[in-house]
Amino acid sequence: MNTIQSAPAVGEFEAAFPAASLQMIRQQAPEAYDHLRRAYAEAYRAADPALLELARRRIALMLDPDAPPDPGCSEAKVRALADWAHSDVYTPVERACLAFAEQFAFYVADVNDELIEDLLGLLPPDEVYGLVNAIYVVDTVERLRVTLTRVFNEREGSR
C-alpha cells in the first residue's frame, strides 16, 4: 500500500521523529529520549508506515495548525489533510485510519466501536492492533513536541 510516497520506511522512522524539537529532553534526560526513539521506531514497525505517517501528519496538524508543513509535503494527500473528510484522494482504509486518529487525538474517550469496526472491516485484527498502538505513540510524541516548542519558544521570546 503506497499511501504517501514520502512515508518513512520501517528502518527510516527518523524522518518522522521530531528529534530537533526534543533536543532539550535529549540533553536533560538522555535515557528518556532514547526510550522515546525506541518506542517511535517500534511504532513504525508495528503498523503500515504509510498509514501511520498519514495519521501522524493529521495529528500534528490538529495539535499545531500554524506549524509549517513537513518537508516533502507536496503530495495531494498531505495537502488535503485539513479537510480529509471531504476530499476524494483517500482510500477507504486511509479514511478509516484518519477518522480513528482524529478522534483519538481530539478526545480518546470518544473512540467508539464504530471507528474500530471500520478499521477491522478493512485490515486484519493484528494490523489494527499495531496501528492503534502506533497512533498512541505518535500522538504522545507529537503532544510532547508541540508542548516543548510552545513553552520554550514563549520563554525565549520573553527574554
Phi, psi and omega per residue, in radians:
M1 nan 2.180 -3.113
N2 -1.946 1.408 -3.060
T3 -1.282 -0.894 3.121
I4 -2.312 2.179 -3.050
Q5 -1.073 -0.527 -3.100
S6 -1.676 0.253 -3.137
A7 -1.113 2.497 -3.111
P8 -1.205 2.390 3.028
A9 -1.246 2.907 -3.086
V10 -0.889 -0.781 -3.122
G11 -1.453 -0.029 -3.065
E12 -2.077 0.622 -3.121
F13 -1.098 -0.367 -3.125
E14 -1.008 -0.437 3.106
A15 -1.053 -0.533 -3.133
A16 -1.728 -0.376 -3.092
F17 -1.212 2.180 -3.061
P18 -1.400 1.084 -3.060
A19 -1.002 -0.743 -3.106
A20 -1.091 -0.694 -3.128
S21 -1.270 -0.305 -3.093
L22 -1.874 0.298 -3.110
Q23 -1.050 -0.611 3.129
M24 -1.078 -0.719 3.108
I25 -1.131 -0.725 3.129
R26 -1.039 -0.704 -3.125
Q27 -1.312 -0.743 -3.038
Q28 -1.497 -0.540 -3.078
A29 -2.515 1.267 -3.043
P30 -1.043 -0.565 3.129
E31 -1.186 -0.723 3.092
A32 -1.109 -0.726 3.112
Y33 -1.048 -0.786 3.124
D34 -1.084 -0.668 3.090
H35 -1.115 -0.731 3.101
L36 -1.069 -0.783 3.134
R37 -1.099 -0.732 3.128
R38 -1.157 -0.727 3.104
A39 -1.089 -0.710 3.129
Y40 -1.120 -0.783 3.113
A41 -1.071 -0.738 3.126
E42 -1.131 -0.643 3.102
A43 -1.040 -0.740 -3.134
Y44 -1.291 -0.309 3.012
R45 -1.478 -0.505 -3.043
A46 -1.394 -0.339 -3.056
A47 -2.308 2.894 3.020
D48 -1.068 2.023 -3.062
P49 -1.010 -0.587 -3.133
A50 -1.217 -0.736 3.087
L51 -1.133 -0.755 -3.135
L52 -1.124 -0.681 3.117
E53 -1.140 -0.670 3.084
L54 -1.096 -0.793 3.102
A55 -1.095 -0.756 -3.138
R56 -1.067 -0.754 -3.132
R57 -1.157 -0.632 3.094
R58 -1.169 -0.764 3.117
I59 -1.077 -0.781 3.129
A60 -1.045 -0.720 3.125
L61 -1.152 -0.669 3.113
M62 -1.157 -0.734 -3.068
L63 -1.350 -0.490 -3.070
D64 -2.536 1.278 -3.056
P65 -1.112 -0.319 -3.122
D66 -1.617 -0.049 -3.125
A67 -1.189 2.565 3.084
P68 -1.134 2.635 3.138
P69 -1.118 2.683 3.084
D70 -1.083 2.694 3.051
P71 -1.030 2.524 3.110
G72 1.325 0.440 -3.082
C73 -1.596 0.653 -3.138
S74 -1.539 -0.184 -3.117
E75 -1.102 2.496 -3.127
A76 -1.026 -0.646 -3.118
K77 -1.158 -0.641 3.129
V78 -1.264 -0.731 3.126
R79 -1.109 -0.504 -3.089
A80 -1.541 -0.003 -3.047
L81 -1.015 -0.649 -3.097
A82 -1.067 -0.504 -3.124
D83 -2.235 0.745 -3.018
W84 -1.022 -0.580 -3.083
A85 -1.149 -0.364 -3.115
H86 -1.923 0.107 -3.108
S87 -1.713 2.554 -3.133
D88 -1.727 0.244 -3.092
V89 -1.573 -0.079 -3.055
Y90 -1.789 2.521 3.062
T91 -1.356 2.893 3.091
P92 -0.997 -0.686 3.141
V93 -1.210 -0.634 3.083
E94 -1.142 -0.709 3.113
R95 -1.095 -0.762 3.131
A96 -1.115 -0.719 3.111
C97 -1.120 -0.790 -3.140
L98 -1.146 -0.695 3.114
A99 -1.088 -0.777 3.114
F100 -1.114 -0.881 -3.089
A101 -1.061 -0.713 -3.125
E102 -1.120 -0.803 3.132
Q103 -1.180 -0.684 3.106
F104 -1.007 -0.818 -3.108
A105 -1.253 -0.617 -3.101
F106 -1.271 -0.909 3.134
Y107 -2.844 1.702 -2.998
V108 -1.039 -0.510 -3.137
A109 -1.132 -0.337 3.120
D110 -1.663 0.140 3.005
V111 -1.171 2.100 -3.024
N112 -1.933 3.036 -3.127
D113 -1.055 -0.594 -3.120
E114 -1.083 -0.717 3.118
L115 -1.103 -0.719 3.119
I116 -1.196 -0.766 3.131
E117 -1.073 -0.662 3.087
D118 -1.047 -0.766 3.097
L119 -1.143 -0.777 -3.118
L120 -1.148 -0.430 3.076
G121 -1.294 -0.246 -3.068
L122 -2.068 -0.380 -3.099
L123 -2.285 2.648 3.048
P124 -1.136 2.662 -3.098
P125 -0.925 -0.683 -3.130
D126 -1.161 -0.582 3.088
E127 -1.254 -0.638 3.077
V128 -1.127 -0.772 3.110
Y129 -1.012 -0.827 3.124
G130 -1.108 -0.730 -3.132
L131 -1.133 -0.786 -3.140
V132 -1.064 -0.795 3.123
N133 -1.157 -0.661 3.122
A134 -1.180 -0.671 3.089
I135 -1.107 -0.646 3.070
Y136 -1.009 -0.799 -3.109
V137 -1.133 -0.872 -3.083
V138 -1.187 -0.587 3.072
D139 -1.077 -0.798 3.139
T140 -1.079 -0.799 -3.120
V141 -1.187 -0.684 3.099
E142 -1.103 -0.720 3.108
R143 -1.107 -0.712 3.102
L144 -1.117 -0.769 3.128
R145 -1.038 -0.843 -3.108
V146 -1.136 -0.751 -3.135
T147 -1.082 -0.866 -3.139
L148 -1.083 -0.732 3.136
T149 -1.074 -0.817 -3.115
R150 -1.181 -0.803 -3.091
V151 -1.113 -0.825 -3.037
F152 -1.471 -0.417 2.992
N153 -1.226 -0.656 3.090
E154 -1.146 -0.714 3.110
R155 -1.085 -0.790 -3.127
E156 -1.132 -0.611 3.141
G157 -1.234 -0.429 -3.120
S158 -1.565 -0.044 -3.135
R159 -1.471 nan nan
